[in-house]
Amino acid sequence: MQFTTQMDAARKGIVTKEMKIVADKEHIDIHRLMTLMATGKVVIPCNKNHKAIDPEGIGEGLRTKINVNLGISKDANDIEEEIAKAKKAIEMKAEAIMDLSNYGKTEDFRKKLIGFSTAMIGTVPIYDAIGFYEKELKEIKAQEFLDIVRKHGEEGVDFVTIHAGMNQSSAVTFLKNPRLMNIVSRGGSLLFAWMRLNGQENPFYEYFDQLLDICAEYDITLSLGDACRPGAIADSSDASQIHELMILGELTQRAWRKNVQVMIEGPGHMAMDEIAANVKLEKTLCHGAPFYVLGPLVTDIAPGYDHITGAIGGAIAAAAGADFLCYVTPAEHLRLPTLEDMKEGIIASQIAAHAADISKKLPRSRERDNEMSYARQQLDWDKMFDVALDPEKAKTYRKNSNPEDEKTCTMCGKMCAVRTLNKILEGEDVRILRQ
């Protein structure tokens, strides 16, 4: 029996090799997984032309996944540096990489990335249009936007961010409801500008069925972008954001009718007390489709530390039901991230995702934590490093200090509570002042 997409296969009762891999990773019954996929609550972004991929599932009942953004810009266009960052992100077990390159001919970089990446690859095709066609924004034709999506599909891109919810209706809502930060989505701002310059409807909305046909052909997962995501906590949960979310819910159902897998992208900046309600609202208006959030950042005053503000928001969002976290680095709002910035962002997002999975009581989510606790109880430093999210940093911290008792650390020394209890429970004397 033939199938077009992973969703189509699930609906037909066909078990694909990708489903088997995901079910094994997630410790979930494969028939349960197929039911979630058939109803759109889980996606496996896996383009038929991405041969190197190690498939991952995103959605209800699965581990929270993280995405790493990278790519070149006109001001920072060292392709080899971005390749090095991508390889490090994969080494650090990031499940997804989005190539957000927006300068020149990006095809060579993208093809090289897809060729070696075991992580799923995402793009925002509109970023590629200006460089590919060598045209100013106003001059690009509606069909040319769609042709770029097809090109990315042919190359093996697993998911694409498409701001189809930024239509004439949502543009009117935005103009009637002024914001502190206006539209901060790069793709959303380009489409808003294109519509204003040309007096036409958003091509991705007007020709949505054609877009779906392209996605179905290559099994590209459609990540419906939030053009009206808040870029400041002052703008969160406003009319523009909610209006667009309602449109995305309608587009989700249209996509499912063509067996196209869908994710919904969510807010970037939001006060902590609004996050859980926003996750619930997305799950309701978008019929349980997986939720992909940037952060969210819970305060606007921490440039240089936004990986922390993003991890706080990400943990709350994921614990409330968000499925996919887009990492935030210390360089957010300041510059293109360096390799070190990227590493900091990955670890912060992994902490948020893992903490949320414990909260959601996912199968085996506490195993690694229990391993760490046992290693600490045994004062087994090598095992602690093995279990740590970032063994390299932990080893460096440890190496930079020399406690009197090599089993302890320089914080407590021989007053270490673990050392004391181990000795007492083993019937030994506790000597602190002498050997």
C-alpha positions, 0 to 999 in steps of 0.5 A, a space after each residue: 500500500 502506498 502513502 504520501 506522508 507519515 500522517 497518511 501512512 499512520 491513517 492507513 495503518 502502515 508502520 514506517 521505519 521512521 515510526 519504529 525508530 521514534 517509538 523505540 526512542 520514546 518508549 511508546 507503543 507504536 499503535 499509540 504513536 500512530 493514533 497520535 500521528 493520524 490525529 495530528 497531535 504528533 509529527 515526524 518531520 522527515 523529508 523523503 530526500 533527507 537521507 542522513 536523518 535520524 528521525 524524531 517525533 514532536 508532540 503529545 506524550 513525547 520528549 520535549 525537543 529543541 531547535 538550534 538556529 544558525 545560518 549566514 547574514 550579510 554582516 556575518 557570512 562565514 559558511 565554514 563557521 556555521 558548518 562547525 556550529 551545526 556539527 557541534 549542535 548535532 554532537 550536543 544532541 540537538 534534535 533540529 537545526 534551522 538554517 536561517 541564512 538570509 544573504 546571497 546564494 544559500 543553496 550550497 550551504 543548505 545542501 551541505 548541511 542536509 547532506 551530513 545532518 542527522 538532525 531534522 532541518 528547517 528553513 524559512 523559504 522567504 528568507 531565500 527568495 530575495 537572494 535567489 531571484 536577485 530581486 527586491 521584495 516588491 518585485 518577487 511574484 506570488 508564484 516565485 515564493 511557492 517555487 522556493 518552497 518546492 526548491 527547499 523540498 527537493 533539497 531535503 528540508 524537513 520542515 518549513 516556517 510559513 507565515 500563512 496567517 499573516 493575511 489581509 485580515 490579520 494585517 487590518 487587526 494589527 493596524 487597528 491595535 497598535 503595539 509597542 514593538 510592531 511585528 518582530 517576526 522577520 518572515 512576517 514583516 517581509 510578507 506584511 511589507 510585500 502585501 502593502 507594497 503590492 496591494 495583494 493577498 499573502 501568496 502563502 494564504 491565497 495559494 495555500 492548497 498549492 503549498 500543501 501539494 508541495 509539502 505532501 509531495 516531499 513530506 515537508 512538515 508545515 510549521 505555521 509561523 506566528 508573524 504576530 508573535 509578541 516581541 515584547 511582554 507588553 504585546 503578548 496575548 493581544 488581538 493580533 496574536 490571537 487573531 492570527 492563531 485562529 487563522 492558523 487553526 483553520 489552516 491546520 485543518 486544511 493541511 490535515 485534509 491533505 495529510 500534511 503534517 503541521 506544527 504551530 509556532 508560538 510567542 517569543 516574549 511573554 510574562 510567566 503568568 500568561 504562558 500556561 494559558 497561551 499553551 492551552 489556547 493554542 492546543 484548543 484553537 489548533 486542535 492539538 497540533 504540536 506547539 513550537 515556541 521561541 523561548 518564550 522570554 519572560 522579561 525584556 531587560 536581560 540582553 546577554 542573558 536571554 538564554 536564561 530568560 528563554 529557558 525559564 519561559 521554555 520550561 513553563 511552556 513545555 510543562 504546560 504542554 508545549 512540544 518543541 523549544 526554539 533555543 535562545 542564546 546569550 547573543 539574542 537581540 545583540 549579534 549572530 551567535 558564536 559557537 560558544 553562544 550556541 553551546 550556552 543556548 543549547 544547554 539552557 534549552 535542554 535543561 528547560 526541556 528535560 525539567 518539563 519532561 520530568 514535570 510531565 512524568 514522561 516514561 524514564 524521564 527521571 532515570 538520568 537524574 537518579 543516576 546523577 543522585 546515586 553518583 553524588 551519594 557515592 562521591 563518584 566524580 567520573 560517573 557524575 561527569 558521564 551523566 552531566 548535560 555538559 561534561 566538559 564544563 563540569 570537568 573544567 570547574 572540578 579541575 580548577 580547584 583542589 580540595 584537601 580530600 579528593 572525594 569532596 569539593 572546595 565548597 564544603 571540604 571535609 564538612 561535606 554532608 555526603 562524606 559525613 553520612 557515608 562514614 557514619 552509616 558505615 560505622 566509621 569516625 568522622 574526622 574533620 580537623 585531622 586525618 
